[in-house]
Amino acid sequence: MMDDRDDRLKARFARLRAEEESHAPEIDATLARARRGAVRGRPRLVWPRLAAAALVLAAAGGTWLALRRERPTPAVPVWAWRSPTESLLDVPGMKQFTRMPTDLLPPVTGGIR
């Protein structure tokens, strides 16, 4: 049973390989075309590449200058700084707890042991 599956699989791969080879160009023709191109030489597109490189450099330089520019920050003295979340600590009824209630504490006798 297993040999039958192997034979079918081999046959399928052989068909795929033959189909692929029918579409592939001949190696001699490909090498000859490459040699002709190397001898003749293709005109290189220098100016468009230089223009693209200059554009990229200009954009990078402009971005660098824009990020490098110093922006003045307002000087706030340390003693005048206030926490932006300070208002969250101001809860209703907090003014009643300005001192520790002494009547709820046990009396202290004899100091610390």
MDAnalysis code that builds the backbone (N, CA, C; Angstrom):
import MDAnalysis as mda
import numpy as np

u = mda.Universe.empty(339, n_residues=113, atom_resindex=np.repeat(np.arange(113), 3), trajectory=True)
u.add_TopologyAttr("name", ["N", "CA", "C"] * 113)
u.add_TopologyAttr("resid", np.arange(1, 114))
u.add_TopologyAttr("resname", ["MET", "MET", "ASP", "ASP", "ARG", "ASP", "ASP", "ARG", "LEU", "LYS", "ALA", "ARG", "PHE", "ALA", "ARG", "LEU", "ARG", "ALA", "GLU", "GLU", "GLU", "SER", "HIS", "ALA", "PRO", "GLU", "ILE", "ASP", "ALA", "THR", "LEU", "ALA", "ARG", "ALA", "ARG", "ARG", "GLY", "ALA", "VAL", "ARG", "GLY", "ARG", "PRO", "ARG", "LEU", "VAL", "TRP", "PRO", "ARG", "LEU", "ALA", "ALA", "ALA", "ALA", "LEU", "VAL", "LEU", "ALA", "ALA", "ALA", "GLY", "GLY", "THR", "TRP", "LEU", "ALA", "LEU", "ARG", "ARG", "GLU", "ARG", "PRO", "THR", "PRO", "ALA", "VAL", "PRO", "VAL", "TRP", "ALA", "TRP", "ARG", "SER", "PRO", "THR", "GLU", "SER", "LEU", "LEU", "ASP", "VAL", "PRO", "GLY", "MET", "LYS", "GLN", "PHE", "THR", "ARG", "MET", "PRO", "THR", "ASP", "LEU", "LEU", "PRO", "PRO", "VAL", "THR", "GLY", "GLY", "ILE", "ARG"])
u.atoms.positions = np.array([
    [0.820, -1.188, 0.000],
    [0.000, 0.000, 0.000],
    [0.864, 1.251, 0.000],
    [1.889, 1.235, 0.791],
    [2.757, 2.396, 0.888],
    [3.551, 2.598, -0.404],
    [3.964, 1.509, -1.041],
    [4.717, 1.610, -2.288],
    [3.881, 2.242, -3.377],
    [2.580, 1.964, -3.379],
    [1.685, 2.519, -4.377],
    [1.605, 4.039, -4.236],
    [1.534, 4.511, -2.990],
    [1.495, 5.970, -2.738],
    [2.802, 6.625, -3.137],
    [3.903, 5.959, -2.848],
    [5.207, 6.507, -3.214],
    [5.343, 6.625, -4.721],
    [4.884, 5.639, -5.451],
    [4.983, 5.675, -6.914],
    [4.127, 6.804, -7.489],
    [2.933, 6.981, -6.938],
    [2.073, 8.081, -7.422],
    [2.702, 9.433, -7.122],
    [3.287, 9.566, -5.960],
    [3.928, 10.824, -5.584],
    [5.132, 11.109, -6.476],
    [5.915, 10.095, -6.754],
    [7.061, 10.270, -7.649],
    [6.607, 10.670, -9.043],
    [5.525, 10.082, -9.521],
    [5.003, 10.415, -10.849],
    [4.515, 11.861, -10.899],
    [3.862, 12.305, -9.850],
    [3.397, 13.705, -9.804],
    [4.571, 14.675, -9.820],
    [5.590, 14.386, -9.015],
    [6.764, 15.263, -9.011],
    [7.475, 15.248, -10.357],
    [7.516, 14.114, -11.028],
    [8.143, 14.044, -12.359],
    [7.371, 14.898, -13.362],
    [6.030, 14.876, -13.288],
    [5.225, 15.722, -14.177],
    [5.472, 17.201, -13.889],
    [5.505, 17.562, -12.618],
    [5.771, 18.965, -12.251],
    [7.147, 19.413, -12.724],
    [8.148, 18.575, -12.555],
    [9.502, 18.908, -12.979],
    [9.565, 19.104, -14.496],
    [8.883, 18.211, -15.257],
    [8.879, 18.314, -16.718],
    [8.170, 19.589, -17.169],
    [7.074, 19.922, -16.501],
    [6.354, 21.157, -16.854],
    [7.204, 22.387, -16.557],
    [7.878, 22.378, -15.439],
    [8.748, 23.503, -15.054],
    [9.901, 23.655, -16.046],
    [10.485, 22.555, -16.444],
    [11.610, 22.607, -17.390],
    [11.164, 23.096, -18.766],
    [9.921, 22.852, -19.146],
    [9.450, 23.305, -20.458],
    [9.350, 24.828, -20.514],
    [9.164, 25.473, -19.377],
    [9.059, 26.940, -19.337],
    [10.407, 27.623, -19.116],
    [11.401, 26.913, -18.713],
    [12.712, 27.495, -18.410],
    [13.476, 27.771, -19.707],
    [14.181, 28.914, -19.775],
    [14.971, 29.207, -20.974],
    [16.220, 28.325, -21.026],
    [16.766, 28.197, -22.210],
    [17.990, 27.420, -22.389],
    [19.149, 28.159, -21.731],
    [20.023, 27.424, -21.088],
    [21.137, 28.038, -20.363],
    [22.126, 28.688, -21.322],
    [22.338, 28.095, -22.506],
    [23.278, 28.678, -23.462],
    [22.779, 30.032, -23.943],
    [21.484, 30.144, -24.223],
    [20.919, 31.415, -24.674],
    [21.012, 32.465, -23.576],
    [20.780, 32.046, -22.355],
    [20.844, 32.981, -21.229],
    [22.270, 33.489, -21.026],
    [23.249, 32.616, -21.096],
    [24.643, 33.023, -20.930],
    [25.091, 33.923, -22.073],
    [24.686, 33.602, -23.298],
    [25.064, 34.429, -24.449],
    [24.467, 35.826, -24.318],
    [23.222, 35.915, -23.891],
    [22.584, 37.221, -23.710],
    [23.299, 38.012, -22.609],
    [23.726, 37.350, -21.561],
    [24.445, 38.028, -20.487],
    [25.797, 38.526, -20.963],
    [26.474, 37.732, -21.763],
    [27.781, 38.166, -22.270],
    [27.640, 39.354, -23.209],
    [26.623, 39.334, -24.061],
    [26.411, 40.468, -24.966],
    [26.122, 41.742, -24.179],
    [25.345, 41.607, -23.138],
    [25.021, 42.772, -22.325],
    [26.237, 43.304, -21.588],
    [27.137, 42.421, -21.169],
    [28.332, 42.847, -20.447],
    [29.304, 43.551, -21.379],
    [29.380, 43.105, -22.613],
    [30.296, 43.726, -23.570],
    [29.756, 45.078, -24.006],
    [28.484, 45.097, -24.354],
    [27.884, 46.323, -24.850],
    [27.726, 47.338, -23.723],
    [27.333, 46.881, -22.595],
    [27.140, 47.756, -21.447],
    [25.832, 48.514, -21.556],
    [25.128, 48.574, -20.491],
    [23.867, 49.309, -20.471],
    [24.122, 50.705, -19.938],
    [23.401, 51.684, -20.458],
    [23.558, 53.031, -19.896],
    [23.015, 53.045, -18.467],
    [23.808, 53.557, -17.597],
    [23.399, 53.601, -16.199],
    [22.562, 54.846, -15.944],
    [21.600, 54.692, -15.093],
    [20.727, 55.799, -14.733],
    [21.312, 56.507, -13.516],
    [22.247, 57.408, -13.769],
    [22.974, 58.063, -12.679],
    [22.180, 59.227, -12.113],
    [21.637, 60.072, -12.981],
    [20.981, 61.285, -12.500],
    [19.757, 61.012, -11.645],
    [18.896, 60.091, -12.030],
    [17.760, 59.836, -11.127],
    [18.190, 59.304, -9.762],
    [19.219, 58.506, -9.738],
    [19.694, 57.998, -8.445],
    [20.297, 59.105, -7.597],
    [21.061, 60.000, -8.260],
    [21.627, 61.130, -7.510],
    [20.527, 62.050, -6.991],
    [19.507, 62.281, -7.790],
    [18.400, 63.142, -7.358],
    [17.671, 62.505, -6.178],
    [17.444, 61.202, -6.236],
    [16.769, 60.521, -5.124],
    [17.622, 60.579, -3.853],
    [18.926, 60.386, -4.000],
    [19.813, 60.447, -2.831],
    [19.831, 61.858, -2.240],
    [19.858, 62.873, -3.095],
    [19.842, 64.257, -2.606],
    [18.530, 64.566, -1.892],
    [17.427, 64.053, -2.406],
    [16.134, 64.273, -1.768],
    [16.084, 63.614, -0.390],
    [16.601, 62.415, -0.292],
    [16.620, 61.719, 1.003],
    [17.506, 62.467, 1.998],
    [18.674, 62.924, 1.535],
    [19.569, 63.672, 2.428],
    [18.945, 64.993, 2.867],
    [18.265, 65.677, 1.961],
    [17.620, 66.942, 2.314],
    [16.508, 66.714, 3.336],
    [15.726, 65.654, 3.149],
    [14.661, 65.361, 4.106],
    [15.234, 64.994, 5.470],
    [16.301, 64.199, 5.480],
    [16.923, 63.824, 6.757],
    [17.530, 65.043, 7.445],
    [18.179, 65.909, 6.679],
    [18.760, 67.116, 7.262],
    [17.699, 68.055, 7.813],
    [16.606, 68.219, 7.083],
    [15.516, 69.076, 7.559],
    [14.890, 68.538, 8.830],
    [14.718, 67.246, 8.888],
    [14.165, 66.633, 10.097],
    [15.114, 66.809, 11.274],
    [16.393, 66.613, 11.017],
    [17.382, 66.781, 12.090],
    [17.389, 68.217, 12.606],
    [17.340, 69.195, 11.697],
    [17.330, 70.599, 12.130],
    [16.066, 70.945, 12.892],
    [14.936, 70.414, 12.455],
    [13.679, 70.707, 13.148],
    [13.680, 70.126, 14.553],
    [14.244, 68.959, 14.718],
    [14.281, 68.340, 16.044],
    [15.359, 68.934, 16.932],
    [16.379, 69.492, 16.328],
    [17.517, 70.018, 17.073],
    [17.229, 71.406, 17.667],
    [16.309, 72.120, 17.054],
    [16.035, 73.482, 17.483],
    [15.570, 73.482, 18.934],
    [16.167, 74.353, 19.735],
    [15.816, 74.414, 21.153],
    [14.522, 75.185, 21.330],
    [13.676, 74.649, 22.136],
    [12.429, 75.330, 22.461],
    [12.538, 75.819, 23.902],
    [12.304, 77.089, 24.129],
    [12.434, 77.589, 25.498],
    [11.358, 76.982, 26.390],
    [11.786, 76.560, 27.545],
    [10.845, 76.028, 28.525],
    [10.688, 77.045, 29.645],
    [9.488, 77.227, 30.141],
    [9.313, 78.207, 31.225],
    [10.032, 77.732, 32.478],
    [10.787, 78.636, 33.070],
    [11.545, 78.292, 34.271],
    [10.640, 78.438, 35.484],
    [10.434, 77.360, 36.187],
    [9.614, 77.369, 37.403],
    [10.540, 77.033, 38.562],
    [10.603, 77.922, 39.565],
    [11.450, 77.609, 40.713],
    [10.932, 76.360, 41.430],
    [11.832, 75.663, 42.065],
    [11.483, 74.420, 42.737],
    [10.446, 74.661, 43.822],
    [10.539, 75.752, 44.555],
    [9.612, 75.998, 45.651],
    [8.222, 76.400, 45.157],
    [8.084, 76.760, 43.879],
    [6.776, 77.138, 43.352],
    [6.099, 75.995, 42.607],
    [6.774, 74.887, 42.471],
    [6.204, 73.774, 41.719],
    [5.071, 73.135, 42.502],
    [4.019, 72.780, 41.791],
    [2.891, 72.108, 42.409],
    [2.582, 70.852, 41.613],
    [2.263, 69.831, 42.296],
    [1.947, 68.565, 41.647],
    [0.651, 68.703, 40.848],
    [0.612, 68.185, 39.639],
    [-0.623, 68.285, 38.865],
    [-1.755, 67.432, 39.434],
    [-1.433, 66.489, 40.295],
    [-2.470, 65.644, 40.890],
    [-2.750, 65.999, 42.349],
    [-2.308, 67.164, 42.777],
    [-2.498, 67.564, 44.174],
    [-3.971, 67.696, 44.527],
    [-4.783, 68.092, 43.580],
    [-6.208, 68.282, 43.859],
    [-6.897, 66.958, 44.176],
    [-6.315, 65.843, 43.764],
    [-6.927, 64.548, 44.067],
    [-6.836, 64.212, 45.559],
    [-5.893, 64.829, 46.261],
    [-5.755, 64.587, 47.691],
    [-6.746, 65.397, 48.517],
    [-7.406, 66.369, 47.909],
    [-8.360, 67.215, 48.609],
    [-9.734, 66.554, 48.546],
    [-10.022, 65.704, 49.531],
    [-11.286, 64.977, 49.564],
    [-12.251, 65.687, 50.502],
    [-13.538, 65.521, 50.298],
    [-14.516, 66.174, 51.185],
    [-14.361, 65.687, 52.623],
    [-14.440, 66.614, 53.557],
    [-14.344, 66.279, 54.969],
    [-12.918, 66.159, 55.478],
    [-11.904, 66.432, 54.675],
    [-10.512, 66.275, 55.092],
    [-10.112, 67.341, 56.112],
    [-10.796, 68.476, 56.110],
    [-10.442, 69.560, 57.017],
    [-10.752, 69.186, 58.467],
    [-11.616, 68.197, 58.687],
    [-11.948, 67.764, 60.044],
    [-10.781, 67.005, 60.672],
    [-9.919, 66.438, 59.843],
    [-8.825, 65.622, 60.357],
    [-7.508, 66.385, 60.320],
    [-7.476, 67.545, 60.941],
    [-6.249, 68.323, 60.945],
    [-5.325, 67.936, 62.091],
    [-5.871, 67.281, 63.110],
    [-5.029, 66.850, 64.218],
    [-5.403, 65.435, 64.598],
    [-4.540, 64.790, 65.313],
    [-4.745, 63.413, 65.739],
    [-5.702, 63.408, 66.933],
    [-6.716, 62.580, 66.894],
    [-7.636, 62.540, 68.050],
    [-6.959, 61.874, 69.258],
    [-6.853, 62.631, 70.330],
    [-6.151, 62.121, 71.516],
    [-7.082, 61.367, 72.459],
    [-8.363, 61.592, 72.346],
    [-9.279, 60.941, 73.279],
    [-9.468, 59.458, 72.946],
    [-9.084, 59.003, 71.746],
    [-9.242, 57.605, 71.373],
    [-7.995, 56.778, 71.668],
    [-6.878, 57.443, 71.980],
    [-5.634, 56.742, 72.245],
    [-5.599, 56.256, 73.688],
    [-5.004, 55.095, 73.947],
    [-4.870, 54.654, 75.355],
    [-3.868, 55.536, 76.089],
    [-4.049, 55.695, 77.333],
    [-3.124, 56.554, 78.094],
    [-1.730, 55.925, 78.163],
    [-0.726, 56.782, 78.077],
    [0.663, 56.344, 78.119],
    [1.127, 56.394, 79.564],
    [1.600, 55.266, 80.083],
    [2.096, 55.230, 81.451],
    [3.473, 54.589, 81.492],
    [4.373, 55.201, 82.114],
    [5.675, 54.640, 82.349],
    [6.639, 54.711, 81.186],
    [6.296, 55.255, 80.087],
    [7.218, 55.372, 78.969],
    [7.319, 54.093, 78.146],
    [8.348, 54.014, 77.392],
    [8.542, 52.889, 76.495],
    [9.341, 51.831, 77.201],
    [8.963, 50.559, 77.088],
    [9.684, 49.479, 77.735],
    [10.500, 48.712, 76.743],
])
